Amino acid sequence: MMNENLLRIIYKYIYLLIFYYLFTNSWLWFFAYNDSNVEVINKIMTVGTILTSILIPFLLFIDSRKIDIPTIYLILILVSSFIYPLMGVVLFSLIFISHKHQ
């Protein structure tokens, strides 16, 4: 039961992180190098980074309120996920597991 709930929650973050790393990787290797391509690709990468950097902490906040995580852990999760999204998801899953075992 607990593993199914955790996996259901984590799947959406896995999809978002795949999206995040696709849009933050350097696409310049795949296109011919000229200034117009570089500007467009940098805009796409910037928009993808900003959207996922806002969306992942927001979704983590909603999911952590559903399982009633203490506030100090919630702050730790949100700050770490805003800086590095994968770290926030890992911390959320670890705190979720430890909170359910208590």
Gaussian input, Z-matrix of N, CA and C with variables (Angstrom, degrees):
# hf/3-21g

backbone

0 1
 N
 C     1     B1
 C     2     B2     1     A1
 N     3     B3     2     A2     1     D1
 C     4     B4     3     A3     2     D2
 C     5     B5     4     A4     3     D3
 N     6     B6     5     A5     4     D4
 C     7     B7     6     A6     5     D5
 C     8     B8     7     A7     6     D6
 N     9     B9     8     A8     7     D7
 C    10    B10     9     A9     8     D8
 C    11    B11    10    A10     9     D9
 N    12    B12    11    A11    10    D10
 C    13    B13    12    A12    11    D11
 C    14    B14    13    A13    12    D12
 N    15    B15    14    A14    13    D13
 C    16    B16    15    A15    14    D14
 C    17    B17    16    A16    15    D15
 N    18    B18    17    A17    16    D16
 C    19    B19    18    A18    17    D17
 C    20    B20    19    A19    18    D18
 N    21    B21    20    A20    19    D19
 C    22    B22    21    A21    20    D20
 C    23    B23    22    A22    21    D21
 N    24    B24    23    A23    22    D22
 C    25    B25    24    A24    23    D23
 C    26    B26    25    A25    24    D24
 N    27    B27    26    A26    25    D25
 C    28    B28    27    A27    26    D26
 C    29    B29    28    A28    27    D27
 N    30    B30    29    A29    28    D28
 C    31    B31    30    A30    29    D29
 C    32    B32    31    A31    30    D30
 N    33    B33    32    A32    31    D31
 C    34    B34    33    A33    32    D32
 C    35    B35    34    A34    33    D33
 N    36    B36    35    A35    34    D34
 C    37    B37    36    A36    35    D35
 C    38    B38    37    A37    36    D36
 N    39    B39    38    A38    37    D37
 C    40    B40    39    A39    38    D38
 C    41    B41    40    A40    39    D39
 N    42    B42    41    A41    40    D40
 C    43    B43    42    A42    41    D41
 C    44    B44    43    A43    42    D42
 N    45    B45    44    A44    43    D43
 C    46    B46    45    A45    44    D44
 C    47    B47    46    A46    45    D45
 N    48    B48    47    A47    46    D46
 C    49    B49    48    A48    47    D47
 C    50    B50    49    A49    48    D48
 N    51    B51    50    A50    49    D49
 C    52    B52    51    A51    50    D50
 C    53    B53    52    A52    51    D51
 N    54    B54    53    A53    52    D52
 C    55    B55    54    A54    53    D53
 C    56    B56    55    A55    54    D54
 N    57    B57    56    A56    55    D55
 C    58    B58    57    A57    56    D56
 C    59    B59    58    A58    57    D57
 N    60    B60    59    A59    58    D58
 C    61    B61    60    A60    59    D59
 C    62    B62    61    A61    60    D60
 N    63    B63    62    A62    61    D61
 C    64    B64    63    A63    62    D62
 C    65    B65    64    A64    63    D63
 N    66    B66    65    A65    64    D64
 C    67    B67    66    A66    65    D65
 C    68    B68    67    A67    66    D66
 N    69    B69    68    A68    67    D67
 C    70    B70    69    A69    68    D68
 C    71    B71    70    A70    69    D69
 N    72    B72    71    A71    70    D70
 C    73    B73    72    A72    71    D71
 C    74    B74    73    A73    72    D72
 N    75    B75    74    A74    73    D73
 C    76    B76    75    A75    74    D74
 C    77    B77    76    A76    75    D75
 N    78    B78    77    A77    76    D76
 C    79    B79    78    A78    77    D77
 C    80    B80    79    A79    78    D78
 N    81    B81    80    A80    79    D79
 C    82    B82    81    A81    80    D80
 C    83    B83    82    A82    81    D81
 N    84    B84    83    A83    82    D82
 C    85    B85    84    A84    83    D83
 C    86    B86    85    A85    84    D84
 N    87    B87    86    A86    85    D85
 C    88    B88    87    A87    86    D86
 C    89    B89    88    A88    87    D87
 N    90    B90    89    A89    88    D88
 C    91    B91    90    A90    89    D89
 C    92    B92    91    A91    90    D90
 N    93    B93    92    A92    91    D91
 C    94    B94    93    A93    92    D92
 C    95    B95    94    A94    93    D93
 N    96    B96    95    A95    94    D94
 C    97    B97    96    A96    95    D95
 C    98    B98    97    A97    96    D96
 N    99    B99    98    A98    97    D97
 C   100   B100    99    A99    98    D98
 C   101   B101   100   A100    99    D99
 N   102   B102   101   A101   100   D100
 C   103   B103   102   A102   101   D101
 C   104   B104   103   A103   102   D102
 N   105   B105   104   A104   103   D103
 C   106   B106   105   A105   104   D104
 C   107   B107   106   A106   105   D105
 N   108   B108   107   A107   106   D106
 C   109   B109   108   A108   107   D107
 C   110   B110   109   A109   108   D108
 N   111   B111   110   A110   109   D109
 C   112   B112   111   A111   110   D110
 C   113   B113   112   A112   111   D111
 N   114   B114   113   A113   112   D112
 C   115   B115   114   A114   113   D113
 C   116   B116   115   A115   114   D114
 N   117   B117   116   A116   115   D115
 C   118   B118   117   A117   116   D116
 C   119   B119   118   A118   117   D117
 N   120   B120   119   A119   118   D118
 C   121   B121   120   A120   119   D119
 C   122   B122   121   A121   120   D120
 N   123   B123   122   A122   121   D121
 C   124   B124   123   A123   122   D122
 C   125   B125   124   A124   123   D123
 N   126   B126   125   A125   124   D124
 C   127   B127   126   A126   125   D125
 C   128   B128   127   A127   126   D126
 N   129   B129   128   A128   127   D127
 C   130   B130   129   A129   128   D128
 C   131   B131   130   A130   129   D129
 N   132   B132   131   A131   130   D130
 C   133   B133   132   A132   131   D131
 C   134   B134   133   A133   132   D132
 N   135   B135   134   A134   133   D133
 C   136   B136   135   A135   134   D134
 C   137   B137   136   A136   135   D135
 N   138   B138   137   A137   136   D136
 C   139   B139   138   A138   137   D137
 C   140   B140   139   A139   138   D138
 N   141   B141   140   A140   139   D139
 C   142   B142   141   A141   140   D140
 C   143   B143   142   A142   141   D141
 N   144   B144   143   A143   142   D142
 C   145   B145   144   A144   143   D143
 C   146   B146   145   A145   144   D144
 N   147   B147   146   A146   145   D145
 C   148   B148   147   A147   146   D146
 C   149   B149   148   A148   147   D147
 N   150   B150   149   A149   148   D148
 C   151   B151   150   A150   149   D149
 C   152   B152   151   A151   150   D150
 N   153   B153   152   A152   151   D151
 C   154   B154   153   A153   152   D152
 C   155   B155   154   A154   153   D153
 N   156   B156   155   A155   154   D154
 C   157   B157   156   A156   155   D155
 C   158   B158   157   A157   156   D156
 N   159   B159   158   A158   157   D157
 C   160   B160   159   A159   158   D158
 C   161   B161   160   A160   159   D159
 N   162   B162   161   A161   160   D160
 C   163   B163   162   A162   161   D161
 C   164   B164   163   A163   162   D162
 N   165   B165   164   A164   163   D163
 C   166   B166   165   A165   164   D164
 C   167   B167   166   A166   165   D165
 N   168   B168   167   A167   166   D166
 C   169   B169   168   A168   167   D167
 C   170   B170   169   A169   168   D168
 N   171   B171   170   A170   169   D169
 C   172   B172   171   A171   170   D170
 C   173   B173   172   A172   171   D171
 N   174   B174   173   A173   172   D172
 C   175   B175   174   A174   173   D173
 C   176   B176   175   A175   174   D174
 N   177   B177   176   A176   175   D175
 C   178   B178   177   A177   176   D176
 C   179   B179   178   A178   177   D177
 N   180   B180   179   A179   178   D178
 C   181   B181   180   A180   179   D179
 C   182   B182   181   A181   180   D180
 N   183   B183   182   A182   181   D181
 C   184   B184   183   A183   182   D182
 C   185   B185   184   A184   183   D183
 N   186   B186   185   A185   184   D184
 C   187   B187   186   A186   185   D185
 C   188   B188   187   A187   186   D186
 N   189   B189   188   A188   187   D187
 C   190   B190   189   A189   188   D188
 C   191   B191   190   A190   189   D189
 N   192   B192   191   A191   190   D190
 C   193   B193   192   A192   191   D191
 C   194   B194   193   A193   192   D192
 N   195   B195   194   A194   193   D193
 C   196   B196   195   A195   194   D194
 C   197   B197   196   A196   195   D195
 N   198   B198   197   A197   196   D196
 C   199   B199   198   A198   197   D197
 C   200   B200   199   A199   198   D198
 N   201   B201   200   A200   199   D199
 C   202   B202   201   A201   200   D200
 C   203   B203   202   A202   201   D201
 N   204   B204   203   A203   202   D202
 C   205   B205   204   A204   203   D203
 C   206   B206   205   A205   204   D204
 N   207   B207   206   A206   205   D205
 C   208   B208   207   A207   206   D206
 C   209   B209   208   A208   207   D207
 N   210   B210   209   A209   208   D208
 C   211   B211   210   A210   209   D209
 C   212   B212   211   A211   210   D210
 N   213   B213   212   A212   211   D211
 C   214   B214   213   A213   212   D212
 C   215   B215   214   A214   213   D213
 N   216   B216   215   A215   214   D214
 C   217   B217   216   A216   215   D215
 C   218   B218   217   A217   216   D216
 N   219   B219   218   A218   217   D217
 C   220   B220   219   A219   218   D218
 C   221   B221   220   A220   219   D219
 N   222   B222   221   A221   220   D220
 C   223   B223   222   A222   221   D221
 C   224   B224   223   A223   222   D222
 N   225   B225   224   A224   223   D223
 C   226   B226   225   A225   224   D224
 C   227   B227   226   A226   225   D225
 N   228   B228   227   A227   226   D226
 C   229   B229   228   A228   227   D227
 C   230   B230   229   A229   228   D228
 N   231   B231   230   A230   229   D229
 C   232   B232   231   A231   230   D230
 C   233   B233   232   A232   231   D231
 N   234   B234   233   A233   232   D232
 C   235   B235   234   A234   233   D233
 C   236   B236   235   A235   234   D234
 N   237   B237   236   A236   235   D235
 C   238   B238   237   A237   236   D236
 C   239   B239   238   A238   237   D237
 N   240   B240   239   A239   238   D238
 C   241   B241   240   A240   239   D239
 C   242   B242   241   A241   240   D240
 N   243   B243   242   A242   241   D241
 C   244   B244   243   A243   242   D242
 C   245   B245   244   A244   243   D243
 N   246   B246   245   A245   244   D244
 C   247   B247   246   A246   245   D245
 C   248   B248   247   A247   246   D246
 N   249   B249   248   A248   247   D247
 C   250   B250   249   A249   248   D248
 C   251   B251   250   A250   249   D249
 N   252   B252   251   A251   250   D250
 C   253   B253   252   A252   251   D251
 C   254   B254   253   A253   252   D252
 N   255   B255   254   A254   253   D253
 C   256   B256   255   A255   254   D254
 C   257   B257   256   A256   255   D255
 N   258   B258   257   A257   256   D256
 C   259   B259   258   A258   257   D257
 C   260   B260   259   A259   258   D258
 N   261   B261   260   A260   259   D259
 C   262   B262   261   A261   260   D260
 C   263   B263   262   A262   261   D261
 N   264   B264   263   A263   262   D262
 C   265   B265   264   A264   263   D263
 C   266   B266   265   A265   264   D264
 N   267   B267   266   A266   265   D265
 C   268   B268   267   A267   266   D266
 C   269   B269   268   A268   267   D267
 N   270   B270   269   A269   268   D268
 C   271   B271   270   A270   269   D269
 C   272   B272   271   A271   270   D270
 N   273   B273   272   A272   271   D271
 C   274   B274   273   A273   272   D272
 C   275   B275   274   A274   273   D273
 N   276   B276   275   A275   274   D274
 C   277   B277   276   A276   275   D275
 C   278   B278   277   A277   276   D276
 N   279   B279   278   A278   277   D277
 C   280   B280   279   A279   278   D278
 C   281   B281   280   A280   279   D279
 N   282   B282   281   A281   280   D280
 C   283   B283   282   A282   281   D281
 C   284   B284   283   A283   282   D282
 N   285   B285   284   A284   283   D283
 C   286   B286   285   A285   284   D284
 C   287   B287   286   A286   285   D285
 N   288   B288   287   A287   286   D286
 C   289   B289   288   A288   287   D287
 C   290   B290   289   A289   288   D288
 N   291   B291   290   A290   289   D289
 C   292   B292   291   A291   290   D290
 C   293   B293   292   A292   291   D291
 N   294   B294   293   A293   292   D292
 C   295   B295   294   A294   293   D293
 C   296   B296   295   A295   294   D294
 N   297   B297   296   A296   295   D295
 C   298   B298   297   A297   296   D296
 C   299   B299   298   A298   297   D297
 N   300   B300   299   A299   298   D298
 C   301   B301   300   A300   299   D299
 C   302   B302   301   A301   300   D300
 N   303   B303   302   A302   301   D301
 C   304   B304   303   A303   302   D302
 C   305   B305   304   A304   303   D303

   B1=1.4529
   B2=1.5257
   B3=1.3511
   B4=1.4596
   B5=1.5289
   B6=1.3356
   B7=1.4585
   B8=1.5236
   B9=1.3373
   B10=1.4576
   B11=1.5226
   B12=1.3323
   B13=1.4653
   B14=1.5221
   B15=1.3207
   B16=1.4634
   B17=1.5200
   B18=1.3205
   B19=1.4635
   B20=1.5205
   B21=1.3163
   B22=1.4614
   B23=1.5304
   B24=1.3213
   B25=1.4637
   B26=1.5227
   B27=1.3200
   B28=1.4641
   B29=1.5304
   B30=1.3303
   B31=1.4659
   B32=1.5221
   B33=1.3123
   B34=1.4697
   B35=1.5251
   B36=1.3377
   B37=1.4619
   B38=1.5217
   B39=1.3080
   B40=1.4634
   B41=1.5245
   B42=1.3310
   B43=1.4673
   B44=1.5272
   B45=1.3258
   B46=1.4647
   B47=1.5237
   B48=1.3326
   B49=1.4633
   B50=1.5225
   B51=1.3206
   B52=1.4648
   B53=1.5207
   B54=1.3295
   B55=1.4642
   B56=1.5297
   B57=1.3182
   B58=1.4640
   B59=1.5276
   B60=1.3221
   B61=1.4567
   B62=1.5268
   B63=1.3234
   B64=1.4615
   B65=1.5235
   B66=1.3384
   B67=1.4543
   B68=1.5176
   B69=1.3184
   B70=1.4572
   B71=1.5227
   B72=1.3124
   B73=1.4597
   B74=1.5169
   B75=1.2705
   B76=1.4595
   B77=1.5245
   B78=1.3152
   B79=1.4580
   B80=1.5187
   B81=1.3084
   B82=1.4596
   B83=1.5288
   B84=1.3134
   B85=1.4536
   B86=1.5283
   B87=1.3212
   B88=1.4570
   B89=1.5251
   B90=1.3126
   B91=1.4585
   B92=1.5226
   B93=1.3213
   B94=1.4613
   B95=1.5248
   B96=1.3053
   B97=1.4633
   B98=1.5232
   B99=1.3310
   B100=1.4550
   B101=1.5264
   B102=1.3206
   B103=1.4623
   B104=1.5221
   B105=1.3182
   B106=1.4657
   B107=1.5301
   B108=1.3288
   B109=1.4656
   B110=1.5171
   B111=1.3148
   B112=1.4582
   B113=1.5226
   B114=1.3155
   B115=1.4671
   B116=1.5202
   B117=1.3099
   B118=1.4656
   B119=1.5237
   B120=1.3061
   B121=1.4622
   B122=1.5238
   B123=1.3205
   B124=1.4628
   B125=1.5222
   B126=1.3265
   B127=1.4707
   B128=1.5206
   B129=1.3201
   B130=1.4639
   B131=1.5227
   B132=1.3336
   B133=1.4582
   B134=1.5192
   B135=1.3261
   B136=1.4586
   B137=1.5180
   B138=1.3170
   B139=1.4670
   B140=1.5266
   B141=1.3146
   B142=1.4629
   B143=1.5149
   B144=1.3155
   B145=1.4597
   B146=1.5179
   B147=1.3134
   B148=1.4643
   B149=1.5278
   B150=1.3237
   B151=1.4655
   B152=1.5232
   B153=1.3148
   B154=1.4619
   B155=1.5168
   B156=1.3252
   B157=1.4643
   B158=1.5213
   B159=1.3048
   B160=1.4627
   B161=1.5271
   B162=1.3200
   B163=1.4557
   B164=1.5279
   B165=1.3159
   B166=1.4636
   B167=1.5278
   B168=1.3452
   B169=1.4741
   B170=1.5225
   B171=1.3264
   B172=1.4657
   B173=1.5313
   B174=1.3242
   B175=1.4636
   B176=1.5226
   B177=1.3371
   B178=1.4613
   B179=1.5223
   B180=1.3184
   B181=1.4621
   B182=1.5292
   B183=1.3145
   B184=1.4713
   B185=1.5272
   B186=1.3354
   B187=1.4645
   B188=1.5227
   B189=1.3165
   B190=1.4642
   B191=1.5205
   B192=1.3106
   B193=1.4676
   B194=1.5251
   B195=1.3204
   B196=1.4648
   B197=1.5225
   B198=1.3409
   B199=1.4650
   B200=1.5202
   B201=1.3217
   B202=1.4654
   B203=1.5360
   B204=1.3304
   B205=1.4612
   B206=1.5252
   B207=1.3396
   B208=1.4727
   B209=1.5344
   B210=1.3219
   B211=1.4632
   B212=1.5217
   B213=1.3175
   B214=1.4697
   B215=1.5322
   B216=1.3267
   B217=1.4615
   B218=1.5259
   B219=1.3163
   B220=1.4649
   B221=1.5266
   B222=1.3244
   B223=1.4693
   B224=1.5228
   B225=1.3282
   B226=1.4618
   B227=1.5296
   B228=1.3196
   B229=1.4655
   B230=1.5249
   B231=1.3281
   B232=1.4652
   B233=1.5261
   B234=1.3256
   B235=1.4699
   B236=1.5260
   B237=1.3212
   B238=1.4625
   B239=1.5261
   B240=1.3317
   B241=1.4649
   B242=1.5201
   B243=1.3206
   B244=1.4611
   B245=1.5256
   B246=1.3286
   B247=1.4658
   B248=1.5303
   B249=1.3310
   B250=1.4625
   B251=1.5275
   B252=1.3325
   B253=1.4685
   B254=1.5269
   B255=1.3149
   B256=1.4602
   B257=1.5222
   B258=1.3240
   B259=1.4597
   B260=1.5270
   B261=1.3150
   B262=1.4581
   B263=1.5185
   B264=1.3225
   B265=1.4611
   B266=1.5246
   B267=1.3249
   B268=1.4664
   B269=1.5246
   B270=1.3298
   B271=1.4661
   B272=1.5218
   B273=1.3157
   B274=1.4577
   B275=1.5197
   B276=1.3263
   B277=1.4643
   B278=1.5243
   B279=1.3321
   B280=1.4648
   B281=1.5231
   B282=1.3100
   B283=1.4641
   B284=1.5238
   B285=1.3115
   B286=1.4646
   B287=1.5238
   B288=1.3235
   B289=1.4647
   B290=1.5228
   B291=1.3226
   B292=1.4687
   B293=1.5258
   B294=1.3189
   B295=1.4655
   B296=1.5278
   B297=1.3206
   B298=1.4663
   B299=1.5270
   B300=1.3395
   B301=1.4618
   B302=1.5212
   B303=1.3194
   B304=1.4688
   B305=1.4942
   A1=110.66
   A2=116.12
   A3=119.10
   A4=110.97
   A5=116.37
   A6=119.02
   A7=111.71
   A8=116.93
   A9=119.76
   A10=111.03
   A11=117.24
   A12=120.32
   A13=110.87
   A14=116.07
   A15=119.79
   A16=110.70
   A17=117.09
   A18=119.81
   A19=111.58
   A20=117.20
   A21=120.64
   A22=110.36
   A23=116.58
   A24=120.40
   A25=110.87
   A26=116.61
   A27=121.13
   A28=112.13
   A29=118.25
   A30=119.96
   A31=112.81
   A32=117.53
   A33=118.04
   A34=111.32
   A35=117.18
   A36=119.43
   A37=111.50
   A38=116.86
   A39=119.71
   A40=109.91
   A41=116.85
   A42=120.12
   A43=111.42
   A44=116.98
   A45=119.93
   A46=111.82
   A47=117.23
   A48=119.61
   A49=111.46
   A50=117.46
   A51=119.46
   A52=109.66
   A53=116.78
   A54=121.47
   A55=110.55
   A56=116.58
   A57=122.10
   A58=110.99
   A59=117.34
   A60=119.20
   A61=112.46
   A62=117.81
   A63=119.00
   A64=111.30
   A65=116.92
   A66=120.01
   A67=113.54
   A68=118.81
   A69=118.91
   A70=112.37
   A71=117.61
   A72=118.83
   A73=109.75
   A74=115.63
   A75=120.04
   A76=109.77
   A77=114.89
   A78=120.11
   A79=111.42
   A80=117.08
   A81=120.33
   A82=112.15
   A83=117.10
   A84=119.77
   A85=111.38
   A86=117.23
   A87=121.08
   A88=113.48
   A89=117.59
   A90=120.93
   A91=110.14
   A92=114.91
   A93=119.51
   A94=108.57
   A95=115.85
   A96=120.05
   A97=110.27
   A98=115.59
   A99=121.84
   A100=107.28
   A101=116.22
   A102=120.24
   A103=113.85
   A104=118.44
   A105=119.34
   A106=111.19
   A107=117.61
   A108=120.15
   A109=111.38
   A110=117.24
   A111=121.12
   A112=110.58
   A113=117.70
   A114=120.63
   A115=111.55
   A116=117.42
   A117=120.91
   A118=110.73
   A119=116.77
   A120=120.65
   A121=110.68
   A122=117.76
   A123=120.10
   A124=111.77
   A125=117.70
   A126=120.13
   A127=110.90
   A128=117.03
   A129=120.90
   A130=110.31
   A131=117.74
   A132=120.88
   A133=111.49
   A134=118.03
   A135=121.38
   A136=111.28
   A137=117.58
   A138=120.73
   A139=110.46
   A140=117.74
   A141=121.04
   A142=112.38
   A143=116.97
   A144=121.28
   A145=111.51
   A146=117.46
   A147=120.90
   A148=110.72
   A149=117.12
   A150=119.87
   A151=112.28
   A152=117.04
   A153=118.43
   A154=111.96
   A155=117.98
   A156=119.95
   A157=111.99
   A158=117.50
   A159=121.00
   A160=110.71
   A161=117.28
   A162=121.35
   A163=112.85
   A164=118.43
   A165=120.71
   A166=111.96
   A167=121.25
   A168=118.32
   A169=113.34
   A170=117.49
   A171=120.46
   A172=110.89
   A173=117.28
   A174=120.55
   A175=111.87
   A176=117.15
   A177=119.76
   A178=111.07
   A179=117.20
   A180=121.10
   A181=110.46
   A182=116.95
   A183=120.62
   A184=110.78
   A185=117.29
   A186=119.99
   A187=112.32
   A188=117.57
   A189=119.16
   A190=111.33
   A191=118.42
   A192=120.82
   A193=111.18
   A194=117.94
   A195=120.71
   A196=111.64
   A197=116.88
   A198=119.50
   A199=112.05
   A200=117.46
   A201=123.64
   A202=112.73
   A203=115.86
   A204=122.05
   A205=108.62
   A206=118.70
   A207=120.31
   A208=112.13
   A209=115.92
   A210=122.07
   A211=112.90
   A212=118.76
   A213=120.56
   A214=110.36
   A215=117.00
   A216=120.03
   A217=111.22
   A218=115.57
   A219=120.02
   A220=110.88
   A221=116.83
   A222=120.73
   A223=110.41
   A224=117.09
   A225=121.45
   A226=111.05
   A227=116.86
   A228=121.32
   A229=110.89
   A230=116.87
   A231=120.01
   A232=112.29
   A233=117.19
   A234=119.61
   A235=110.34
   A236=116.74
   A237=118.68
   A238=111.73
   A239=117.82
   A240=118.69
   A241=112.14
   A242=117.57
   A243=118.83
   A244=110.74
   A245=117.13
   A246=121.02
   A247=110.76
   A248=115.84
   A249=121.21
   A250=107.35
   A251=119.50
   A252=122.24
   A253=115.05
   A254=117.69
   A255=119.49
   A256=111.33
   A257=117.27
   A258=120.91
   A259=110.76
   A260=117.37
   A261=120.57
   A262=112.34
   A263=117.11
   A264=120.91
   A265=110.35
   A266=117.56
   A267=120.97
   A268=110.36
   A269=117.71
   A270=120.33
   A271=111.34
   A272=117.29
   A273=120.61
   A274=110.93
   A275=117.31
   A276=119.33
   A277=111.44
   A278=118.17
   A279=120.19
   A280=111.73
   A281=117.31
   A282=120.61
   A283=110.17
   A284=117.93
   A285=121.71
   A286=110.44
   A287=116.78
   A288=120.93
   A289=110.74
   A290=117.96
   A291=119.74
   A292=111.82
   A293=117.90
   A294=121.39
   A295=111.05
   A296=117.64
   A297=121.10
   A298=112.18
   A299=118.05
   A300=120.45
   A301=112.75
   A302=117.84
   A303=120.14
   A304=111.87
   D1=-50.01
   D2=-178.80
   D3=-66.15
   D4=-40.51
   D5=-179.00
   D6=-65.75
   D7=-35.94
   D8=178.32
   D9=-66.87
   D10=-40.03
   D11=178.16
   D12=-65.20
   D13=-43.47
   D14=179.83
   D15=-64.34
   D16=-44.49
   D17=-179.77
   D18=-64.51
   D19=-39.00
   D20=178.76
   D21=-62.92
   D22=-39.01
   D23=179.07
   D24=-71.74
   D25=-41.73
   D26=-174.18
   D27=-72.51
   D28=-28.52
   D29=-178.52
   D30=-57.71
   D31=-40.85
   D32=-179.19
   D33=-67.22
   D34=-31.37
   D35=177.31
   D36=-74.02
   D37=-32.16
   D38=175.77
   D39=-63.25
   D40=-44.85
   D41=178.44
   D42=-64.23
   D43=-41.04
   D44=178.67
   D45=-66.44
   D46=-37.77
   D47=178.82
   D48=-69.75
   D49=-35.05
   D50=174.52
   D51=-62.11
   D52=-45.54
   D53=175.84
   D54=-58.76
   D55=-44.44
   D56=-178.58
   D57=-60.69
   D58=-47.85
   D59=-176.76
   D60=-74.86
   D61=-24.25
   D62=173.26
   D63=-67.92
   D64=-38.71
   D65=-177.29
   D66=-87.26
   D67=-10.97
   D68=177.39
   D69=-103.55
   D70=-8.97
   D71=175.07
   D72=-71.52
   D73=158.01
   D74=-179.44
   D75=-76.85
   D76=111.19
   D77=177.44
   D78=-85.47
   D79=-1.95
   D80=-177.12
   D81=-66.12
   D82=-20.16
   D83=179.17
   D84=-69.90
   D85=-24.39
   D86=-173.72
   D87=-94.89
   D88=-10.83
   D89=-176.48
   D90=-119.10
   D91=154.85
   D92=175.29
   D93=-65.05
   D94=142.39
   D95=-174.50
   D96=-83.78
   D97=107.92
   D98=166.05
   D99=-148.26
   D100=165.55
   D101=-170.07
   D102=-65.84
   D103=-34.99
   D104=-178.22
   D105=-68.47
   D106=-38.98
   D107=176.97
   D108=-65.89
   D109=-39.71
   D110=-178.43
   D111=-64.06
   D112=-41.67
   D113=-179.95
   D114=-65.16
   D115=-44.55
   D116=-179.06
   D117=-66.16
   D118=-43.65
   D119=-179.20
   D120=-65.88
   D121=-40.62
   D122=178.04
   D123=-65.09
   D124=-35.93
   D125=176.69
   D126=-65.78
   D127=-42.82
   D128=178.90
   D129=-62.95
   D130=-44.90
   D131=179.65
   D132=-64.78
   D133=-38.21
   D134=179.75
   D135=-67.29
   D136=-44.17
   D137=179.04
   D138=-64.24
   D139=-43.04
   D140=177.76
   D141=-62.27
   D142=-40.58
   D143=178.63
   D144=-66.04
   D145=-45.00
   D146=-178.60
   D147=-65.93
   D148=-43.98
   D149=-179.48
   D150=-62.11
   D151=-45.19
   D152=-179.38
   D153=-74.00
   D154=-30.51
   D155=177.25
   D156=-68.36
   D157=-24.02
   D158=175.90
   D159=-91.40
   D160=-39.04
   D161=-173.90
   D162=-71.26
   D163=-42.14
   D164=-177.11
   D165=-64.89
   D166=-48.19
   D167=175.72
   D168=-62.30
   D169=-35.42
   D170=178.38
   D171=-63.12
   D172=-45.97
   D173=178.57
   D174=-67.95
   D175=-35.81
   D176=175.64
   D177=-64.11
   D178=-37.70
   D179=177.29
   D180=-62.42
   D181=-45.18
   D182=-179.97
   D183=-63.94
   D184=-45.29
   D185=-178.67
   D186=-68.79
   D187=-34.88
   D188=179.71
   D189=-72.11
   D190=-29.07
   D191=175.35
   D192=-72.37
   D193=-27.03
   D194=177.38
   D195=-68.05
   D196=-34.29
   D197=-177.71
   D198=-103.28
   D199=6.00
   D200=172.51
   D201=60.48
   D202=57.70
   D203=174.92
   D204=-78.03
   D205=140.28
   D206=177.68
   D207=-58.84
   D208=153.77
   D209=-171.89
   D210=-62.99
   D211=-38.38
   D212=-178.17
   D213=-64.60
   D214=-38.13
   D215=176.55
   D216=-70.42
   D217=-35.28
   D218=178.15
   D219=-62.98
   D220=-43.09
   D221=177.84
   D222=-63.17
   D223=-42.98
   D224=178.27
   D225=-60.80
   D226=-43.20
   D227=179.73
   D228=-64.41
   D229=-45.87
   D230=-175.57
   D231=-68.61
   D232=-41.47
   D233=179.41
   D234=-66.24
   D235=-44.39
   D236=-179.14
   D237=-68.14
   D238=-34.40
   D239=179.48
   D240=-74.24
   D241=-26.50
   D242=176.20
   D243=-73.01
   D244=-36.25
   D245=179.04
   D246=-76.30
   D247=-48.89
   D248=-178.28
   D249=-141.60
   D250=102.19
   D251=-170.12
   D252=-57.47
   D253=-36.39
   D254=-179.24
   D255=-64.63
   D256=-37.45
   D257=178.90
   D258=-64.03
   D259=-39.70
   D260=178.08
   D261=-63.33
   D262=-39.77
   D263=179.43
   D264=-68.37
   D265=-40.68
   D266=178.33
   D267=-65.00
   D268=-44.62
   D269=177.58
   D270=-62.60
   D271=-40.72
   D272=177.85
   D273=-59.95
   D274=-45.22
   D275=-178.47
   D276=-67.88
   D277=-37.92
   D278=177.45
   D279=-66.23
   D280=-42.83
   D281=178.82
   D282=-69.22
   D283=-35.21
   D284=176.04
   D285=-60.62
   D286=-46.46
   D287=-179.52
   D288=-65.77
   D289=-45.55
   D290=-179.30
   D291=-68.51
   D292=-32.48
   D293=178.93
   D294=-70.19
   D295=-35.67
   D296=-179.94
   D297=-75.88
   D298=-24.11
   D299=179.19
   D300=-81.15
   D301=-14.00
   D302=-179.17
   D303=-81.22

